[in-house]
Amino acid sequence: MPVVELSATPKGNGYQATVTFPDGVSMSSAETYPTVGEAIAAAAMKLLDMPDRLARLDQPSG
């Protein structure tokens, strides 16, 4: 099963949101968020803006 990771890493005075795909590609937000929860929520929203990447998760590998 493919794993997509949503994470928050410290940056400056807050946290940066990151989405990491099974192929190792990761995308981080340009913005920082005051809390871990807000950064994770931002990562989830960023993921929803990438329907083509989500569709590829359902395609057979090979």
Phi, psi and omega in degrees: 000131178294144178244126174250126184255131172252128183219165177230127179238144179300136175208121181060233181263016182206214184228144178256136179274138178223138173247127178239127182265163183302333180278004177093351178289132176231150180229126181250153178285150174283333183274160169246154184237148185292335182230160177299316181302317179293324178292318178296318178297320178295321177297319179296318179295321178298319179298319180295338179277005181236062184299331179294320177293321178295320179297324180294337179295334182270353180277142179297141178275157177147000000 
